[in-house]
């Protein structure tokens, strides 16, 4: 009998791979590759880092900056300066956005053992 964790892992694998296949077939391989990179960054780096270091926010900001690159790649089939500019703007926006949101949730993050600037550097 499968556990809930095994069901969740299977669901994540099927939906993740299906989504990447759809991006590759419906848009192009570059868009699918960026989507795959985002899946790996989110699941293998950002999420585990939440309990280890406030640097998780920097990785999470990269994850937040990739979707405009994917949109650009889906429309043009390539990345150019405009795509990097859009991605950079969204990357930079993630910091004030997330830090403002995390401020109100800092007690919950602390209880969960998450390392966030709102907990470790509340005056900044």
C-alpha positions, 0 to 999 in steps of 0.5 A: 500500500502506498503512503500519502507521501508516495502518492504526493511524489507520484502526483508531483512527478506526473504533473511536473513531467506532463507540464514540461512535455506540454511546454516543449510541444506547445511552445518550444524546448527552451521554454520547457528547459526554463520550466524544468530549471524552475522546478529543480530550483524550487523543489531542490534548493528553495524549499529545503533552504527555508529551514537553513538560511535566509538566503532562501529568499535569493533563490526564491527570487530567481524562481520568481524571475524565471516566468517572464523569461519563459513567456518571452521564450515561448513567444520568440523562441529565444532569450534577449536583453528584453527578456533579461530585463523583465526577469531582472525586474521581477527578481528585484521585486521579489525582495520587497514583496516577500519581505513585506508579506513575511513580516505579518507571518513571522511568528508562523514562520518561526514556529515552522522553523523557517529562516526569514529576514523578518525573524532574524533581522526584524529591524531591517 
